Amino acid sequence: MGGSLRWGLAAALAIASGAVAQPAAAPSLMAMQPVATGQWSLRSPGSAEAARESCIADTAVLFRLRLRAAQCSRFVIEDTPRIATVHYTCPGAGHVRTTIHVDTPRALRIESEGIVDGMPFADAFEARRVGSCGGRGR
């Protein structure tokens, strides 16, 4: 194999692998641009359990409600103005594929599935922004 052909193949592989291994904290997805940070309420549709509330300082965490602390790479599967799907691979911890449907900037549907610590999971949440962090105002 010629030197320039080998170099071209190596460059193509490096570019391709770079697209897969983006830093996990870098999503600037179209669907998430209008979604504000703040106090969010998450509940499973049809569940009798009370909603969980969290102060969300970075909406990217909504894609990784599990494996938040793990070091992960991400691959954007879909990025439209109303739907975003991202797959996270977290070596030694698992992987997560999450789709967020943006109904409004204050109302989301989150579907997430994957494997965490060797166990499969599938979650669905309705998320609503209920105010600013530290306050209950709408």
N, C-alpha and C positions, 0 to 999 in steps of 0.2 A: 504494500500500500504506500503511495507517495506521501511525502511529508505534508504537502498542502491539503491532501484529502484527509489524512489523519487529523490535522489541526482543525479542519472544517467539521469533521465528525465530533471531535472533542468539544468544540465551541457549541455545536448544536445540542449536545447532551447537557452541557453546562447551562445553556439558556433554558432548556426544557426542565431541568431539575430545579432551577431557580424559580420557575413559575409555580411549582408545587410547594416549595418550601418558604413561602413568605412568612414574615413574622406574624404571630397570631394577634398582636395588638394593633394591627394596621387597617382594619376595614373602614373604608370610606365608601360604603355601598349606596347606590342611588335610593333604594327603598328606605334606608335608615336616615337619610339626610334631614327629612322633616320631623323626625322623632326626637323629642326633647328628653334631656336627662331630668331626674327628679324622683319623687316618691312614686313607685309603681306597685300595683296590686296584682298578684298572679293567682289564678285559681284554675283547677282542672275542671273542664266542662262537665256538668252533670254530677259533680262530686258534692257530698254533704259537708266536706271539710271546709273550714274557714279559709279565706284567701290569705296568702302570705304577702306581706308588704316588705319592700326593700328600697333603700335609697340607691338609685342607679346613677353613678357619676359618669359612666361611659356605656352607651347603649350596646357596645360590642359584647358586653358580658351576657346579654340576652341570648347570644348564640351558644354560649357555654355555661349553662346553668349548672351543669355537672362538669367536673374537671377544671374548675376556675383557676386553681392554683398550679396546675400542671403546665410544663413547658411544651407548647404545641406548635406545629406548623399548620397552615390553613390552605385550602384550595376552594376558590369561589366557583360554584357550579352554576348558579343563576344569579343575575343581578339586573332587575328591572325596576321601574319606579314604584311598584307595589309588592314585589316578592323578591326575597333574597334567600338563597340556599348556600350554605357554607359547610364544608367538611373539614374537621380538625383531626389531625393525627398527633397523638401525645405518646411518644415512646415510653414504654414501661407502665403506662396508666390506662390507655385505651384509645378509642376514637369516637367521635360524635359527628352526626350529620344533622343540621338544624335548618329548617325552613321557617322564615318569618313572613307572614302575610300582614301588610300594613293596611288595615281597614281605614283608619284615620291616624294622624300623628299622635293621638292619645289612646288608640285602641289597636291592639295587635293580637294575632293568633300565632302561637309558637308550637311547632311540631319538631320533636327532637328524638333521635334514636341512635343507638350505638352500643358499645361495649365499654364498661368501666370496671377495672380490676377483675377482668375475666367474666363478668356477668352482663348479659344483654339487658337493655332497657328500652322503653318507648314512653315518651312523655308528651302530653299535650296541655297547653295552658292558654287561657284567655288573659291578656295583660291589659291593664288600664292605668293610665297616668292619673294619680289622684291629687297631685300637688307638688310643691317644692319640698326638697329635703329639709327636715327640721321643723317644718310647718305643715299644717293640715289644710291650708287654703287651696282652693281650686283655681 
